[in-house]
Amino acid sequence: FLKDGNNVRLVVFTGGDECFSAGIDLKEAPNFTTEEATRYFGLAVNTYSMLLDYDKILITAVSGIALLSTRIFQKNYWYGLILTMLLIGIASAFINNTPVVAVFIPVLLGVSRDTGIAASHLLMPISFASMFGGLITLVGTSTNILVSSIAVDHDMPAFGMFEFAFLGLSFLLVGMLYMLLLGVHWIPRRTVERKLTQ
């Protein structure tokens, strides 16, 4: 219906249970077999790819974040970068990092346009923050779920939801410090054409 429905104006994904996150039941995820995990993530990648190319979707929740982000970055770039990296890192712990970054790309391109900050100095840090944040929980990245399901298939106990939390949080904090102290200064200053934000 997404491809053929001319009357579609908005698509909202939601779930009916408190354990629902990014289309996955967190209570069932550790028990996925290898085939189930592969099928789920193949479907997720195909769905997100289709949504990224779909020109009628309106993500209404982004506008408030965009306005707030622009105001924060106008006042202080470093404060805005720290808050954004923390937000994306924490979100990536519970939602696959690809859609988290995909949602924030237009937000930060808008911030770049409104503040004059190079887009590369906003997008590269959030990319790293999402990868580090994905290491915090079992569902933060597809690899964790896949390895857990393989362990269960081989009669080993499944990984716990927060079994990686200490290591993941350590990576996130160290990665943020590295990006703030060194990484941002080495990123080339690149701008984007206006059409990318439309």
N, C-alpha and C positions, 0 to 999 in steps of 0.2 A: 504493500500500500504506500510505502514511502516513495517509491519511484514513480508510481502511476497516479497517486492521489493528488489532484490539482487543488483540492480544498484544504490540504494539510498546511497548518500554519505553525504548529508547535508540537514538539514531541517531548514527553516527560517520562523519564524512567524512575520507577519507585518500587518499593517492595512492601509486603504486608506484615513483615516480622521484624523485630528489633535486631535480629542477626543478619538482616539483608544488607549487602554491601556490594555495589558494582555488579549486581546481577548474580551474586553467589551467596549460597547459604553457608555462613561461617561454621555452623555446627556440623554440617555434612562434609565440608571441604577436606578436613584431614583424612577422611575415609575414602576419598576418590581413588579409583584405580588409575593406572597410567593411561588407559584408554579414555576414561571419563575426564581426566584432567586435560588431556590433549584435545578432546572434542570441545570442552568448555572454552579453552583459551583460543582455539581456532575460530569458534563462533564469536567470541569477544573481539578478536582482531578484525574479523570480517565486518562485524556490526559497526565498530568504531571507525573503520576505514570508510564505510558507506556514509556514516553520519558526518564525517569530516568533509566529504565531497557534496553533501546535501545542502542545496542553497536556500532552503525555506525554513530551516530550523531557527527558532529564536530561543536563546538561553537567557531568560529574564533575570535569573539570579546573579548574572555576571555584572550587570550594570551598576548595582550598588557597590560591589567590590571594586569596580573600575574607578568610580568617583572617589571612594575612600583612598585607594592606592595612589591616585594622582595627587591628592592633597598631601598625603604623607611624604611622597617622594619630592614634592615641591618644597616642603619644609626642610627635609634632611634625607639625602640619598642613602647614607649608611644606615640610618634607623629604618627606612623603608625596606632596604635590602635584607636586613636582619629579620624583620617581621615577615616579609614575603617568603624568605627561605624557611623559616620556622613553620609557617602555615602550610607550605607545600610539602615540607618534610613530614609533618604530622599527618596531613591528608594522605600522603603516599603510603603511610604505614597501614592504612585500612582500605584504600582504593588503589587499583592498579595505577602505576605512575604515568602511563601513557595518556589516559584521559585527563588526569590531573594537570599535566603540562599542556595538553591540548586546550583545556578550558582557560588556562592562564595566559596562553600566547596572545590572543587578541587583547586581553586586559593590559598586558605589559607593553604591547605595541602601541596601544592608546596612550599609556603613560609616557612612552618614549616620544611620541608625537607632541604631547602637551607640555612636556618638561624640557625637551631637547637632549635628554640623556640618551646616549647611544643604545640602540636596541640590543646589541651584543652584550653590553654591560648589565642588562636585565635578564636576558634569556639564558645565557650560559650558566649563571649561578643557580637559577631555578631548575635547570636540567640536572645539575649535580645534586642539588638538595632532594629532588624527587628520587634519584637513584639511591642515595644514602637512606632516606626515609623508608624506602621499600624494604630495607633490611631489618626493620624493627620488629615486624610481626610475621606470622606465617603467611598471611594473605597479602602482604605488601608487594610481593613479586611472584610471578607465576612459577619461577624456578623453585621457590621454597615449597609450594604446594606439590609440585611434581616430585621433588625429592622425598617429601613426606609420604606421598602415595606409593612410591617405589619401596620405601622402607617397610610400609605395611604389607605390600605384596611379598616381601621377603621375611615375613614373620618377625619384624622388629616393631617396637612401639612408634606410633605416629608422633611427630613433633608437636609440642604445645603451642598455643596461640602466641604467647609472649616468650617463648624459649630463646629467641634471638634478641630480645629487647635490650639487654645490657650492651651487647656488641653493636647492635644497630644504632642505638643512641650515641655510643662512643664515636662511631663512624660519622654520624650526622654532625655532632659538635666539632670534632676535629676537622671534618670537611668544610664546615662553615668558617672556622677560624682560618683555615688555609685560604679559602676563597676570599675572605675579607682582607686578610693581611697581604697576600701575594697574588692569588689568582686573578682578581679583578684588574690589577695593574698590568697584567700580561695579555689581557684580552684585547685584540685589535678593536679600534673604534669604528664600528660599522653602522650605517644608517639603513633604513628601509624606505621603499617607495610608499607613498600614501595609500596606494591601492591595496596594499597588504593588510591594512587595518579596516577596510570596508567590508 
